[in-house]
Amino acid sequence: MPEPEPEREPGDLAPEWKNLSNNVYGILHGLGDAAPIAVRFERHGWSSRSSSWYGYEVGTTWCELELESADGPDVLLNGVMDPSRFTDLAALLDRFGLSYTLELYDEEGDLLRETRG
């Protein structure tokens, strides 16, 4: 009898995306601090946890991102996501009123899409 899958917490990345290499990268311009961005994601139902002194991991069933304060005014973003939800992530960043650049890559590392907000 197969082992039952462990129960997922709300906000946990779906199993089909866990084995992908990072496929989404971005810059959140002019923010300087990742903490307030993590709070915004959390208010929209994403999980959020501190992952380093200045970094946060935020996630939902279709996306898991690392937010890291960069030297200077920007916050770097990278992670794994369901490629079909790229516009959903961009729409959420628009809803937050952020200035950003997002890039989506395929498994071979080729740029599939890029957007700015």
C-alpha positions in Angstrom: 0.0 0.0 0.0 1.5 3.4 -1.0 2.5 5.8 1.7 -0.2 8.6 2.1 1.0 12.1 1.2 1.6 14.3 4.2 -1.1 16.9 4.7 -0.2 20.3 3.4 -0.6 23.5 5.3 -2.5 26.3 3.5 0.0 28.2 1.5 2.3 25.2 0.9 3.6 24.9 -2.6 1.8 22.1 -4.6 4.0 19.0 -5.1 4.1 19.4 -8.9 6.1 22.6 -8.4 8.5 21.5 -5.6 11.1 19.8 -7.8 11.4 22.7 -10.3 14.5 24.8 -10.3 13.9 28.5 -9.7 12.0 29.8 -12.7 11.0 33.3 -11.7 13.3 36.2 -10.8 12.6 39.9 -10.2 13.4 43.2 -8.7 11.0 45.2 -6.5 12.3 48.7 -7.1 12.9 51.4 -4.5 11.7 49.5 -1.4 14.9 48.7 0.5 13.2 46.4 3.0 11.6 43.0 2.3 9.5 42.9 5.6 6.6 45.1 4.5 6.3 43.2 1.2 6.1 39.9 3.0 3.3 41.4 5.1 1.4 42.4 2.0 1.7 38.8 0.6 0.5 37.5 4.0 -2.5 39.8 4.0 -3.5 38.2 0.6 -3.5 34.7 2.0 0.1 33.7 1.3 2.3 32.0 3.9 5.2 34.1 5.2 8.2 33.4 7.3 11.6 35.0 8.0 14.3 33.1 6.2 17.4 35.2 7.1 18.3 38.4 8.8 16.8 40.4 6.0 14.9 37.8 3.9 11.5 36.3 3.8 10.0 33.3 2.1 6.4 33.8 0.9 4.3 31.2 -0.7 1.0 29.8 -1.9 0.0 26.6 -3.7 1.3 27.9 -7.1 4.3 30.0 -6.1 7.1 30.1 -3.6 9.3 33.2 -3.5 12.4 34.4 -1.6 12.4 38.1 -0.9 15.8 39.5 0.0 16.8 43.1 0.7 19.6 44.1 -1.7 22.3 46.6 -1.1 20.6 49.8 -2.0 16.9 50.6 -2.5 15.7 47.3 -4.1 14.3 44.0 -3.0 15.3 40.9 -5.0 12.8 38.2 -5.7 13.4 34.6 -6.9 11.6 31.3 -6.7 9.5 28.7 -8.3 6.0 29.1 -9.7 3.4 27.5 -11.9 4.3 29.2 -15.3 0.7 29.6 -16.2 0.2 31.9 -13.2 2.9 34.5 -14.2 0.3 37.2 -15.0 -1.4 36.5 -11.6 1.9 37.3 -9.8 2.3 40.4 -11.9 -1.3 41.5 -11.1 -0.7 41.0 -7.4 2.4 43.2 -7.5 0.4 45.8 -9.4 -2.3 45.6 -6.7 0.4 46.3 -4.1 1.3 49.4 -6.1 4.9 48.3 -6.6 7.4 49.2 -9.3 8.9 45.9 -10.4 10.6 43.8 -13.1 9.7 40.1 -13.4 11.2 37.4 -15.6 10.0 33.8 -16.2 12.3 31.1 -17.4 11.8 27.6 -18.7 13.6 24.4 -17.4 16.5 25.0 -19.8 17.0 28.6 -18.5 15.6 30.3 -21.6 13.6 33.5 -20.9 9.9 32.9 -21.6 8.3 36.2 -20.5 9.3 39.5 -19.0 7.1 42.2 -17.6 7.5 45.5 -15.8 5.1 47.3 -13.5 
